[in-house]
């Protein structure tokens, strides 16, 4: 005797085996296939990204500090890693959706009405979850406009640090103290990228009012040139350091500005090295780095009585 269920003619004696063993086993197989497919596609994306970044790195080696391709190659590698992160996020979503549809089909349901209903539900959810849609659209535009990428040091307003991952919905940032920040793409109103193309070290060196400013500028220029010629920093400084001159006249000191154009992300290293050398050279030359001074007026009891 056959039992008609939907469009299927089944023998009742086969139902326990079909539903208790066959269906769960098929579902488990589908899930495992989805997991394996996701892993294989992620591995493929990682290999493509590794090949592209290593190609950019190999193109960078040996070209010297004056080549315009140095920052372009570094930027290319960052953008490739960012696109790889985005592609892996999309792959995960697609594989998950396909596996869910196949599992529903395996359970014996007609998939066509479910897909049609999912489309209508998707439109309704789109109107109801405008924030999520905003996050997705903002993430897509930020990635394709190359506003920032993995490895960039950025200031997003509420969070500042190194970009570790970029997805369609959120950006993960590692702050200098190790804190991990998750920022929704739709909430990013502005992006300050400190690692794009090139950077600049800007130092305002304080000196005393009694110092000869021409001599100070000459000493700073020599210190900058020594750092420029240092083999340890040869690939980090892109142009000859410049002494721009007096930046401001403060209450205790005169600020003389020195600037150095660097590769992205190395401006802080160069700033520390420059400050250390300036301090040593000023000590040797006898140039005063002034300390804050205050004038204290003391009134005697006689003056108060008068």
C-alpha positions as CSV (number, residue, x, y, z in Angstrom):
1,X,0.0,0.0,0.0
2,X,1.4,3.4,-1.0
3,X,0.9,6.7,0.9
4,X,0.7,9.8,-1.2
5,X,2.5,12.8,0.5
6,X,2.5,15.8,-1.7
7,X,3.8,14.6,-5.1
8,X,5.6,11.6,-3.5
9,X,4.3,8.0,-3.3
10,X,6.0,6.4,-0.3
11,X,5.7,3.0,1.3
12,X,4.8,3.6,4.9
13,X,7.3,1.0,5.9
14,X,10.0,3.2,4.5
15,X,9.0,6.4,6.4
16,X,10.9,5.8,9.6
17,X,14.1,5.0,7.8
18,X,13.6,7.9,5.3
19,X,12.8,10.6,7.9
20,X,14.9,9.4,10.8
21,X,18.1,8.5,8.9
22,X,17.9,9.6,5.3
23,X,16.8,13.2,5.8
24,X,19.1,14.1,8.7
25,X,22.0,12.4,6.9
26,X,21.3,14.4,3.7
27,X,21.0,17.7,5.7
28,X,24.3,16.9,7.5
29,X,26.0,16.2,4.1
30,X,24.7,19.5,2.7
31,X,26.0,21.4,5.7
32,X,29.4,19.7,5.4
33,X,29.5,20.4,1.7
34,X,28.7,24.1,2.4
35,X,31.4,24.3,5.1
36,X,34.0,22.7,2.8
37,X,33.0,24.9,-0.1
38,X,33.3,28.0,2.0
39,X,36.8,26.9,3.3
40,X,38.0,26.1,-0.2
41,X,36.8,29.5,-1.6
42,X,38.3,31.3,1.4
43,X,41.6,29.5,0.7
44,X,41.4,30.5,-2.9
45,X,40.8,34.1,-2.1
46,X,43.7,34.0,0.5
47,X,46.1,32.6,-2.2
48,X,45.1,35.2,-4.7
49,X,45.5,38.0,-2.1
50,X,48.9,36.6,-1.0
51,X,50.1,36.4,-4.6
52,X,49.0,39.9,-5.4
53,X,50.5,41.4,-2.3
54,X,53.8,39.5,-2.7
55,X,53.9,40.7,-6.3
56,X,53.5,44.3,-5.1
57,X,56.2,43.7,-2.5
58,X,58.6,42.3,-4.9
59,X,58.0,45.2,-7.3
60,X,58.9,47.5,-4.4
61,X,62.2,45.9,-3.5
62,X,65.3,47.6,-4.9
63,X,63.7,50.7,-6.3
64,X,65.1,53.2,-3.8
65,X,63.6,56.1,-2.0
66,X,63.1,58.4,-5.0
67,X,60.8,56.0,-6.8
68,X,57.2,57.0,-7.1
69,X,56.2,53.4,-7.2
70,X,57.1,52.7,-3.5
71,X,53.9,54.2,-2.0
72,X,51.8,53.0,-5.0
73,X,52.9,49.4,-4.4
74,X,52.2,49.6,-0.7
75,X,48.8,51.0,-1.3
76,X,48.1,48.3,-3.9
77,X,48.8,45.6,-1.4
78,X,46.5,47.2,1.2
79,X,43.7,47.5,-1.3
80,X,44.1,43.9,-2.4
81,X,43.8,42.7,1.3
82,X,40.7,44.8,1.8
83,X,39.0,43.5,-1.3
84,X,39.9,40.0,-0.2
85,X,38.2,40.6,3.1
86,X,35.1,41.8,1.3
87,X,35.0,38.9,-1.1
88,X,35.3,36.4,1.8
89,X,32.4,38.1,3.5
90,X,30.3,37.9,0.3
91,X,31.2,34.2,-0.2
92,X,30.1,33.3,3.3
93,X,26.8,35.0,2.8
94,X,26.2,33.3,-0.6
95,X,27.2,29.8,0.6
96,X,25.0,30.1,3.7
97,X,22.0,31.2,1.6
98,X,22.4,28.3,-0.9
99,X,22.8,25.7,1.9
100,X,19.6,27.0,3.6
101,X,17.6,26.8,0.4
102,X,18.9,23.3,-0.4
103,X,18.1,22.1,3.2
104,X,14.5,23.4,2.8
105,X,14.2,21.7,-0.5
106,X,15.5,18.4,1.0
107,X,12.8,18.6,3.6
108,X,10.3,18.3,0.8
109,X,9.0,21.9,0.6
110,X,8.5,23.7,-2.7
111,X,11.4,26.2,-2.9
112,X,9.8,28.5,-5.5
113,X,7.2,30.0,-3.1
114,X,9.8,30.3,-0.4
115,X,12.1,32.3,-2.8
116,X,9.2,34.5,-3.8
117,X,8.2,35.1,-0.2
118,X,11.9,35.7,0.7
119,X,12.0,38.4,-2.0
120,X,8.9,40.1,-0.6
121,X,10.2,39.7,2.9
122,X,13.5,41.1,1.8
123,X,11.8,44.3,0.5
124,X,9.9,44.6,3.8
125,X,13.1,44.1,5.8
126,X,14.9,46.6,3.6
127,X,12.3,49.3,4.5
128,X,12.4,48.3,8.2
129,X,16.1,47.9,8.6
130,X,17.4,51.0,6.8
131,X,20.4,51.2,9.2
132,X,21.6,47.8,7.9
133,X,21.2,48.8,4.3
134,X,22.9,52.1,5.0
135,X,25.9,50.1,6.5
136,X,26.1,47.9,3.5
137,X,26.0,50.7,1.0
138,X,28.5,52.8,2.9
139,X,30.8,49.8,3.1
140,X,30.6,49.2,-0.6
141,X,31.3,52.9,-1.5
142,X,34.2,53.2,1.0
143,X,35.9,50.1,-0.4
144,X,35.5,50.9,-4.1
145,X,36.5,54.6,-3.5
146,X,39.6,53.3,-1.7
147,X,39.0,55.6,1.3
148,X,40.9,53.2,3.5
149,X,42.1,49.6,3.6
150,X,43.5,46.8,5.8
151,X,46.7,48.1,7.4
152,X,45.9,51.8,7.1
153,X,46.0,54.0,10.2
154,X,42.8,56.0,10.3
155,X,40.8,58.4,12.4
156,X,37.1,57.7,12.2
157,X,36.1,60.2,14.8
158,X,35.1,57.9,17.6
159,X,38.0,55.5,17.0
160,X,41.6,55.8,15.9
161,X,43.9,53.0,15.0
162,X,45.0,50.4,12.5
163,X,42.4,48.8,10.2
164,X,42.4,45.1,10.8
165,X,39.4,44.0,8.7
166,X,36.7,45.6,6.5
167,X,33.4,44.0,5.8
168,X,30.2,45.2,4.3
169,X,28.7,46.1,7.7
170,X,31.5,47.0,10.1
171,X,35.2,48.0,10.1
172,X,37.5,46.5,12.8
173,X,40.1,48.9,14.2
174,X,43.0,48.1,16.6
175,X,43.9,51.1,18.7
176,X,47.5,51.8,19.8
177,X,46.7,50.5,23.3
178,X,45.4,47.2,21.9
179,X,41.7,48.0,22.1
180,X,39.6,46.6,19.2
181,X,36.9,48.9,18.0
182,X,34.0,47.8,15.8
183,X,32.6,50.7,13.8
184,X,29.5,50.4,11.7
185,X,30.1,51.7,8.2
186,X,26.9,53.7,8.2
187,X,28.0,55.7,11.2
188,X,31.3,56.9,9.7
189,X,30.8,60.5,8.9
190,X,34.4,61.3,8.1
191,X,37.6,59.4,7.5
192,X,41.1,60.7,8.3
193,X,43.6,58.3,6.6
194,X,47.2,58.7,7.8
195,X,48.6,56.0,5.6
196,X,47.5,56.9,2.1
197,X,50.2,57.5,-0.6
198,X,52.6,59.4,1.7
199,X,52.8,61.0,5.2
200,X,54.6,63.9,6.8
201,X,56.4,64.3,10.1
202,X,55.8,67.8,11.5
203,X,57.9,68.9,14.4
204,X,57.8,72.2,16.2
205,X,61.1,72.5,18.1
206,X,61.1,75.1,21.0
207,X,64.2,77.2,21.5
208,X,64.9,80.2,23.8
209,X,64.3,83.8,22.8
210,X,68.0,84.6,23.2
211,X,69.1,82.0,20.6
212,X,70.3,82.9,17.1
213,X,67.5,81.7,14.8
214,X,69.7,81.5,11.7
215,X,72.1,79.2,13.7
216,X,69.1,77.1,14.9
217,X,67.8,76.7,11.4
218,X,71.2,75.6,10.2
219,X,71.6,73.0,13.0
220,X,68.2,71.6,12.4
221,X,68.9,71.3,8.7
222,X,72.1,69.4,9.4
223,X,70.3,67.1,11.8
224,X,67.6,66.4,9.2
225,X,70.2,65.8,6.5
226,X,72.1,63.3,8.8
227,X,68.8,61.4,9.4
228,X,68.2,61.4,5.6
229,X,71.6,59.9,5.0
230,X,71.2,57.3,7.7
231,X,71.1,53.8,6.2
232,X,68.5,52.7,8.8
233,X,66.0,55.3,7.6
234,X,66.9,55.4,3.9
235,X,63.7,53.8,2.7
236,X,61.5,55.7,5.1
237,X,62.2,59.3,4.2
238,X,61.0,60.2,0.7
239,X,62.4,63.7,0.3
240,X,65.1,65.9,1.8
241,X,64.0,67.3,5.2
242,X,63.0,71.0,5.2
243,X,63.2,73.6,7.9
244,X,60.2,75.9,7.4
245,X,61.2,78.5,10.0
246,X,59.5,80.2,12.9
247,X,56.0,78.7,13.5
248,X,54.9,80.8,16.5
249,X,56.1,82.9,19.4
250,X,55.0,81.4,22.6
251,X,55.3,82.8,26.1
252,X,58.3,80.7,27.0
253,X,59.9,79.8,23.6
254,X,60.1,80.3,19.9
255,X,58.8,77.3,17.9
256,X,60.8,76.4,14.7
257,X,59.0,74.0,12.4
258,X,60.8,71.0,10.7
259,X,59.0,68.7,8.2
260,X,60.0,65.4,6.7
261,X,58.0,63.6,4.0
262,X,57.9,59.8,4.8
263,X,56.3,56.6,3.6
264,X,52.9,55.9,5.0
265,X,52.8,54.7,8.6
266,X,56.5,55.7,9.3
267,X,56.0,59.3,10.3
268,X,55.9,58.5,14.0
269,X,59.1,56.5,13.8
270,X,60.9,59.3,12.0
271,X,59.5,61.9,14.5
272,X,60.9,60.0,17.5
273,X,64.3,59.6,15.8
274,X,64.4,63.2,14.8
275,X,63.5,64.4,18.3
276,X,66.3,62.3,19.8
277,X,68.9,63.6,17.4
278,X,67.8,67.2,17.9
279,X,68.1,66.9,21.7
280,X,71.6,65.4,21.5
281,X,72.7,68.1,19.0
282,X,71.3,71.0,20.9
283,X,73.1,69.7,24.0
284,X,76.3,69.6,22.1
285,X,75.8,73.0,20.5
286,X,74.6,74.7,23.7
287,X,71.3,75.6,22.3
288,X,68.7,76.1,25.0
289,X,65.4,74.1,25.0
290,X,63.5,76.3,27.4
291,X,61.5,75.2,30.3
292,X,58.2,76.9,31.3
293,X,58.8,80.0,33.4
294,X,56.6,81.9,35.7
295,X,57.0,85.3,37.4
296,X,55.8,85.4,41.0
297,X,55.1,88.7,42.7
298,X,55.4,88.7,46.5
299,X,53.8,91.5,48.6
300,X,55.2,92.4,52.0
301,X,53.0,93.1,55.1
302,X,54.0,96.8,55.0
303,X,52.8,97.2,51.4
304,X,49.6,95.5,52.3
305,X,49.1,97.8,55.3
306,X,49.6,100.9,53.2
